[in-house]
Amino acid sequence: MEGDYKELIEAVLFMSPRALSLGEISEATGIASLGALQTAINEVIEEYRSRKTALEIIGIDNKFMFSLKEPFASRVSRLAEGPDLSRGALRVLAYVSKNDGIMQSSIVKIFGAGAYDYVKELADKEFIEAKKEGRSKKITTTAKFREYFNQATV
């Protein structure tokens, strides 16, 4: 039965377009014990690491999803649909991702007054959080950003 659980976990992760929490995987698989589920997920992760395959399972903020191993991801990424973001917003997002926790005032100094619109666009699409800090806002990336751009944290 354990092998069936691993295959079921694999199927759940394969079908999901986003990273799933242990609770979501538990609900989808019917595996009630989160400890047993975590152990099975770890075994599936290790199996993918040891296989000669382009796929892997990554952990992002205690959630799990399928991804492509390098160098495959960078070679075929042009085939994937990009986020529906303006060019300016993508530039700001790239800058924020390299300078997580930057103040909005610093972004405006670099990108100009249009950065306010880009920050709003990115916050509306939940790629960043903008929290008031003094007279400006502190800009940080979100779990959605890390999930969307496959920024593993586990």
C-alpha positions in Angstrom: 0.0 0.0 0.0 2.9 2.4 0.7 4.0 2.3 -3.0 0.4 3.2 -3.9 0.6 6.2 -1.5 3.8 7.4 -3.2 2.2 7.1 -6.6 -0.9 8.9 -5.4 1.2 11.7 -4.0 3.0 11.9 -7.3 -0.3 12.1 -9.2 -1.7 14.8 -6.9 1.4 17.0 -7.3 1.5 16.4 -11.0 -2.1 17.5 -11.5 -1.8 20.6 -9.4 -0.9 23.9 -11.2 0.5 25.3 -7.8 2.4 24.2 -4.8 0.3 22.3 -2.2 0.5 22.2 1.6 0.6 19.0 3.6 -3.0 19.5 4.5 -4.1 19.9 0.9 -2.1 16.8 -0.1 -3.6 14.9 2.9 -7.1 15.9 1.8 -6.5 14.8 -1.9 -4.8 11.5 -1.0 -6.8 10.5 2.1 -3.6 10.0 4.1 -4.6 11.3 7.5 -1.3 11.1 9.3 0.7 14.2 8.4 3.9 12.5 9.7 3.4 9.5 7.5 2.5 11.8 4.6 5.7 13.9 5.1 7.8 10.7 5.2 6.2 9.5 1.9 6.7 12.9 0.3 10.4 12.9 1.3 10.7 9.4 -0.2 9.2 10.6 -3.5 11.5 13.7 -3.5 14.5 11.4 -3.0 13.3 9.0 -5.8 13.1 12.0 -8.2 16.5 13.3 -7.2 18.1 9.9 -7.9 16.3 9.3 -11.2 17.6 10.2 -14.6 14.7 12.6 -15.3 14.2 16.3 -16.0 11.6 16.5 -13.2 12.0 17.2 -9.5 9.7 17.9 -6.6 10.6 21.1 -4.7 9.5 22.6 -1.5 8.4 26.2 -1.3 7.3 27.7 2.1 6.2 24.2 3.4 4.4 23.5 0.2 5.4 21.1 -2.6 5.2 21.1 -6.4 6.8 19.6 -9.5 9.5 21.6 -11.3 12.1 21.1 -13.9 15.7 20.4 -12.9 18.5 22.5 -14.4 19.6 22.8 -17.1 16.3 21.7 -18.5 14.3 24.6 -16.9 16.4 27.3 -18.5 16.5 25.6 -21.9 12.7 25.2 -22.3 11.4 28.1 -20.2 10.6 30.1 -23.3 7.8 27.6 -23.9 6.0 28.4 -20.7 3.5 31.2 -20.4 4.9 34.1 -18.6 3.1 36.1 -16.0 0.6 38.7 -17.3 2.8 41.6 -16.2 3.9 44.8 -17.9 7.5 45.0 -18.9 8.1 47.8 -16.3 6.5 45.7 -13.6 8.7 42.7 -14.5 11.8 45.0 -14.3 10.7 46.2 -10.8 9.9 42.7 -9.7 13.4 41.5 -10.8 14.9 44.3 -8.8 12.8 43.6 -5.7 13.6 39.9 -5.9 17.4 40.8 -5.7 16.8 43.4 -3.0 14.0 41.8 -0.9 12.9 44.2 1.8 13.8 47.4 -0.2 11.9 50.6 0.5 9.5 51.8 -2.2 11.1 55.3 -2.1 14.4 53.6 -3.3 12.5 51.9 -6.1 11.0 55.2 -7.2 14.5 56.8 -7.2 15.8 54.1 -9.6 12.7 53.6 -11.8 11.0 57.0 -11.6 7.4 57.9 -10.6 6.0 55.1 -12.8 7.3 52.7 -10.2 4.2 53.5 -8.0 2.0 52.0 -10.7 4.3 49.0 -11.1 4.3 48.4 -7.3 0.5 48.5 -7.3 0.3 46.1 -10.3 2.7 43.7 -8.5 0.8 43.9 -5.2 -2.5 43.5 -6.9 -1.2 40.3 -8.5 0.2 39.2 -5.1 3.8 38.9 -6.3 4.9 41.5 -3.7 3.7 42.9 -0.3 4.0 46.6 0.4 3.9 47.3 4.1 3.8 50.9 5.4 7.1 51.8 7.2 7.5 55.4 8.1 6.7 57.6 5.1 7.4 54.9 2.6 6.6 51.2 2.2 8.8 48.2 2.6 8.5 45.9 -0.5 9.0 42.2 -0.1 8.3 39.2 -2.4 5.5 36.8 -1.5 5.1 33.0 -1.4 3.2 33.4 -4.7 6.3 35.0 -6.2 8.5 32.1 -5.0 6.0 29.5 -6.2 5.5 31.1 -9.6 9.2 31.5 -10.3 10.2 28.2 -8.6 12.3 29.8 -5.9 12.7 26.8 -3.6 13.1 27.4 0.1 13.2 23.8 1.5 
